[in-house]
Each structure stands twice: as structure tokens, then as C-alpha cells.
Amino acid sequence: MGTADVEAVWRIESARIVAALTRFTGDFGLAEDAAQEAVAEALVSWPLAAPANPAGWLMATARRRAIDTIRRRAALQDRYALLAADLAAGPAGGAETDPDRIDDDVLALMFISCHPVLSPEARVALTLRVVGGLSSEEIARAFLVPVPTVQARITRGKKTIAAAGVPFELPPAAERRERLGGVLSVLYVIFTEGSTATSGDRLLRPGVAYEAIRLARTLAALQPAEPEVHGLLALFELTAARFPARTAADGSPILLEDQDRRRWDVSAIRRGLAALAKASTRGLGPYGLQAAIAAVHASAPSVEATDWDRIVVLYEALGRVAPSPVVELNRAVAVAMASGPAQALAIVDELIAADRLPGSHLVPTVRGELLARLGRHPEARAELELAARLCTNQRERSVLLGKAAALS
């Protein structure tokens, strides 16, 4: 077995291994460190002698590493004795293989990685590291930050969790739904970065987006009765379905009206619609409403044939349950398609007057498009050039500059 095999096993089993280790040791940081040490040992030993049970090998090795660390600390003797006794039972025994317990362990791990005591950056890094199984290098590449920055976020996150005395357990039922919102928010941030990169020379980072989808599927399996979990998964699937048509061979963006809809992923659309149906059982929340909007696009044969009136209504509903300037800006785009650019421009100008999205390239982008449709080309060109200066993604910037030049 080579490096790729080790990485594949780790990607699949990492959450279960770290979760089980955390439950046994009661120390999230120790569990993650021990698991990483086991992976490092696997990279050396597996090419020489492949284990019959790779996941069991990683678990047993990580547990030994954890026990060694506890011994070196010369403390927690009672806990060490308990771990040693459990280790003697062998990798096939013990509670970590209990199918009725392991799902709760993975869910608890998600809640810890997304704990409110952590900074947003630490939540994302820890979730991708300990739940997703990504390396620091992979996370750094995904978010275009230096590897030491990612490592520092992970280290600080583990120290914060230890200092706050965060227990390895599912939150009480009374607060679980509130805390679940934090988990969903982290997954949304990860997916959004993959579906529209905030910086760099690529419009999409599909690997990041698909990792968020994988985590959302895991969460949906662990929390099947939570509609918003299915709503988030539906949003991810329906958005990712358009990935194959969103960029040309050279990586340049293809706008929605120019996309070849035959390239949209039909299987992803079906999965998204199925998840949306589950989300609809008790009324749609913010993620479900966004998924419903994506579903309207997915079912339309063209931009012109899209039910823009329905999209406007859905954005109005979204604005009531989760008001934000971005929702208002997107509503303005839908209003422009349904009722014309003049009415939409009034919405955008209200956002500008209230300074709702300062420094964002999105507002001048939309305003420039609306002004162009109204025939006010000099003003439109100025807005699009402003948007290009504010935009940090090189691919998006090139599109904006091209539109501005076309208005000259």
C-alpha cells in the first residue's frame, strides 16, 4: 500500500478514529495528535507490510500513541489503566466499533470542531482537519493561506477547547438545534469558498466544495430529522450540479445565460431535489429556501424560461427569515429579470444609501449591469471598473473588465 492508499483510508476513517479516541482519552487535542502520529507511522510501514484491517491498525496505533503520551505526562493514572485495559481487548473489541455509539461520536466531534468558543477561522480549519481528514497543506491550498497559518489556527483551536473545558459529548437537546446552526454555518462557509473562490486565479475550487458536500451528507445521515440539514445538502448538490458548465477549458468563467445546460450534472440535481423534499416536510428554513431557488434554476431550460417571479417570492421569504444585504442584492437581480432593471436599481441604490455592503465588489457589479440594461453606459462602465478594482478573484475581475470595455 502506498501513500495514496493511506490518504484514502484516513479520509474515510479519520472522523471515526478521532471521535473514538476523544471519547476514550477525554482530550480532543491529544486524540487528534495521536491520530496524526498513527498516519505518519502508516506512511512508513504500510508500503512494507499492508495491514489486513487498515482502519483497525490506525485505531490501535493511535491508541498506543495516546497511552504513551499519557504515560509521559506522568498523570491521569486511573485513565491510563482504563485505556491500557481496553487496548488489551484488541482492535476488534471495545466500544469504538459499536455501531450504535460511533455515529454519536462523529456528531459530537462535529459539534466540538464548530464550538462557539472558537474563532470562525479555527472552526473551518478544525472541521476540515479532524472531521474531513484534510492535511494542513490541503487546507492551506484550499483557502490560499500559508501552511503555518493553518497549523496555528488548528493549534490555537485545540488549546482553546482544552482551556474552555469543552466536554466530548452531544449538546443537551435544548441547545442542540441552536448549536447545529453553527455546524451548518461552517459547512456553508467551506462550500461557498469552493463554489466561488474569494481570491486567486481560479473561479472554482471543486475539491473544497465536494468536501463540504461529503460532510453535509455525513451530517444528514447523523441528523435525519433536521430539515435544515437536508436543506443545506440540497443547496450544495443543486449548486454543484452547475460546476461542469461554469468554466471554459481555460478556466475562464461562463455566465449563467451562456452555460450549456446539457453539461449540468443531472444526478446531482436529482440528489438535490430529493434532499429538498426531505427539507420541506416541516417548512423551509434559510438553507432550504436557498435550495428552492437553486431548484428553480435547475428545472429551467434557459434563463428566459426561468420562473423569475417565483424566485422573487422565494427571496422575499428568505429576506424575512434571514435578512441580509446579500439577500437583498440577489432579490434585486431577480426583480430585474421579472420586472425590469429600473425597479431593481431602486433596491440597489437603497443598499448603497444605507452602506449595507461597504467594500464589496458585488454591489457595483449588479449596479453596473442594471445601468447597462437601462442604456446608461458611461455610468455602467464606471461601476464595473469599480467592481473590478474591489474584486480579489482574478477570473471574476477579468470578466468585469471585459464587460466594462464592451461599453466603451
N, C-alpha and C positions, 0 to 999 in steps of 0.2 A: 504494500500500500504506500502511495506517495503522498506528497503534500496536499494535492487536490482532494484525496480521499479523507485525510484528516480534517481539512477545512469543511468538507461536505458533512461529515458526521457531527462536527462541532456546531455547524449552523443549524442542524436539525435538533440536536440534543442539548444545546447549551442552556436553554431556559430551564429544562427539567433538572439538569445537573446542578446548576447554581441554586435553584429553588430548594432542592432536597438538601444540599449542603448547608444552606442558610437555616433551614429548619433544624438540622442536627446540631450545628455549632452555635446558633443564635447570634451569629456575627456575619452580617451581609458582606462587609469588606473582606473578611477572612475567606469566606466562601468563594467570592469572585477571584481573589488572588490564587487560591488553591486550584481552582478550575483552570485558570490560565497556565499555571505551572504544569498541570497534567497535560494540557495541549502541547506545551513546549516539549515535554518528555515524549509524547506520542510522535511528534515530528522527527525525533531521533530514532526511536525504537521500532515504530511500525514498518518502515521500509525494510528492516532486517527480519522481523517476525510479526506478521499481521495477527492480531488477536481474533479469536473466534467470535467474541462479543465486543465490538468496539465501544459501544456506549457503556457497557458494564465495566470495561477496562478503564475508561476515563473516569467513571464514578469512583471505582475502587482506588485508583491512583490519586485522585483529588482528595478523597477522604484521608488517605495516608498522609498526604501533604498537610492537610489541615491539622491532623493529630500531631505531626512533627512540630508544627508552628506552636500549637498549644503547649506542647512539652517544653519548647524553648522558652516560652514565656514564664514557665515555672509557676503557673497559676491555673485556676479552674480545674483542680484535680478531680473533683467529682464528675465534671463534664467530660474530662479526658477518659475516665474509667468507663463512662457510658458509651462514648464513641468507640473505645477500644473493644468493648464487648460486642457492639454492633458490627464492627469490622470483622470480628471473628466469625460472624454468621455467614460471611461470604457475599460477593457482589450480587448474587441472585436473591438473597434474602433481604430482610429489612423493610422498613415502611416506604422507602423511596420507590418501590415497584408496585405499591398499592394503587390500582387504577382509580379508586375512589378518593384518594388523597392527593395524587400528583397534580390533578387539574387545579385544585385549590392552591397548591404550592405555586404553580406558574402564575395564577391570577394574583396571589399575594405578592409575587415578585414584580409584577407589573405595577401594582399599587405602590410598592416601595420605590421603584425606579422613577415614578412620576409623583413622588410625595410633595406636598405643598411647601415643605421646608427647603426644597432645592430651588435653585435658580432655573429659569426656563432652559438655558443652555445645558445645564447639568442634567436636567430631566431627559432631554433629547439624547445626549451622549450616553447616559447610563442605560436608557431603554434600548438603544441600538447595540450597546456593548453586551449587557447581561441578558437581555431578553432576545434580541435579534442575533447575537453571536458575531457581530462585526468586530473587526480589529480596530485599533486606534487609527491605523493607516487608512483603512477603508472609510471610516467616519470622516477623517480629515479630508480625504479626496472628495467625498460627497458634498461637504459644506465649504470646501475651498479655504480651509484654515490650516495652520501649521499643526503637525502631529503633536508637538509639546503642548499646544493649547488644548487639544482634545484630551491628552493624558492628564493635564492639570485639572480640567473640568471633572473628569472621572474621579481623580484622587480627592478633590475637594468635596465632591458629591458623597463619596463613601465616608469621609470624615464627618461631614455634616449629619449624615444619617446616624452615625455612631454617637456623635455628641448630643443629638436630639433624643437618643434612646428610642428610635423608631422600632417597634416590635415587628417580628416577622409573623404577621397574621393578617387575615382579611379584616378590613374595617368593619365595625358594627353595622348591622343592617340599616340603622337610622342614618348613617352618614355615607354608606357605600355608594349610593347613587350620586351624591354630590362629589365624592372623590373620583367616581368613574368619569365624570366630566373632565377632570384633569388628565386622565389617561387618554381619553378621546382627543383632547386638545393637542397632546404631544404627538399622537399619530397623525393628526391633521397637519401639524407643522412639518413633520417629516415628509408626508406625501406632497404637500404644496411645494416644498423645495425641489422635489424630484420632478413635478409636473410643470413647473415654471421656475427655473433657476433664477435666484435673485441677482447673481453676478456670474462672471466668467464668460467663456466664449461658446457655451452650449445652451440651447433653449431648454432642452430636456435632460434630466438625469434619470433615465428609466430604472436603473438599479435601485436608487433610493426610493422611488415611488413603489416599485414592486415589493421592496422590503416592508414598507408601510402596509401594503395590501396583505402580505403574509401575516403580519402581526395583527391586523384587523380581523382576518379570518380566524386566527387563534382566539382572539378575544370574543368573537361571535360564538365560537364553539363553547367557550367557558361561560358566557353570559347569554344564553339563547333567549331569555325572556326580556331582555332590554332592547326596546325598539330602536333607540338612537345608535346602538352598536351596529345594528343591521343597516340603519340609515347611513352611517359613516362608510361602511363597507360598500353599500350601493353607490355612494358618491365616488368612491375610489375606482370601482370597477367601470362605471359608466364614463368617467373622465379618462381613465387609462385606455379605454376602448378606442379613443381617437388618436392615441400616440402614433400609430403607424403612418397616419396621414398628415401629421402636424409639421413634419420637417421634410425637406428635399434631401436628395442624396448627399449634397454638400453640407447638410446641417442647417441650411437657412430655413427660417420659419415659413409655413404655408398658412395663410389666414383661413378662417372658417369658411368663408364664401368660396374659396378656391380649392378646398380639400376634396380629394376623390373619396367619396363616402363608401365606395366599394372596398376601400382598404381598412375601414373601421373593423375592429375585432368583434365579430358577431357573438362569439362565445362569451366574451367579457360583457357585452350588452345583455345577454340572457342572464348571466350570473347577477348583474347589477339589478335588473328588473325583478329577479326572484328575491334578492335581498330587500329591495324597496317594498315588495309586497309584504314581507315579514315586518318591516318597519311601520307599515300603515295600519297594523292591527289595532293600535291604540292612539292614533293621531300622530302626525309627523312633527318632529322637533326641528331644530335648526339644520342639522345634518341631513335629515330626511327631506326637508324642503329643498335644500340644495341638490339632493339626488333627484328629486322630482323635476327640477329644472333641467338637469342633465338628461333625464329620460325624455323630455320633450324634444330636445335636440337630437337624441339618439334615434327617435322614431320618425324624424322628418326627412323627406327625400332631398331637401335643399333648404338653403337659407330663406328663400322666398316662400316656400311652402310651410315654414315653421309656424306653429301656433304662438305668435308673439303676444297675443292678448292673454293667453294662459300664463305665459312666462311673467308678464307684468303682474298678474294677480298673485302668483307664487312669490315674487319678490316683495310685494306689498305685505304678504303674510309673514315672510322671513323678516322684514323690517319691524314687524310688531313683536315677534318673539325674540329676535336677536338683532336689535338696531345697531347699525354701524355705518360709517360713511362709505365703506366699500360696497355694502349692500345698496345704498342709495345710488352710487355711481353705476352699478350694474343695472339697477332699475331704470336709470336714465337711458342706458343703451337699449334696453328692451322697449322703453317708451318710444324712442326714436324709430325703431323698426315697426312698432304698432301704430303710432300716431303722427310720426314726423319729427324732424330734428328741432323745430322751434320749441316745442313743449319740453323736449329733453334738455335743451340748452338752459332753460329756466331752472331746472333741477340742479344742473351742474353749477350754474352761477350762484345758487343758494349755498352750495357746499363751499365754494370759494369765499363767499362773503362771510361765512361762519368759520373760515380757516380750519375745516374739518380734516383735511389731508395735507398738511404742510410738508413740502419737500418731496411729495410723491410724484412720480412721472405719470401716474395713471390719470390724474385729473386733466393736465394739458393734453394728454393723448386723446381722451374722449372729447374734450372741448374742440381740439383741432379737427377731429373727424366730423363733428357736428357743424362747425363753421364751414368746412369744405362742402358739405352737402347743401348748405344754405347759400353757396356761391361767394362767401366772404373769404376769398383765397389769401390775401395778404395776412389777415388775422390768423387764418388757419395755419399758414406756413410758420408764423411766429410761435404759435402754440406747439406745433410738432417739433420745431427746433428746440424749444424749451424742454419738452419731454425727453428729447434725445440727450440733452445735457444732464438731465436728472437720472436717466436710466443707467443702471450699472451692469446690465447684461448686454454684451456686445452684439448678440444676434438681434435682440429687440431694438437696440439703438440703430442698427443698420436699416431695419425696416422703417423706422420713424424718419430717418434722414432721407430715405428713398421717397417716402410719401411727401415730405416737405419739398424735395427737389422737383417732384412732379407738378407742384402747384406754382412753380416759378413762371 
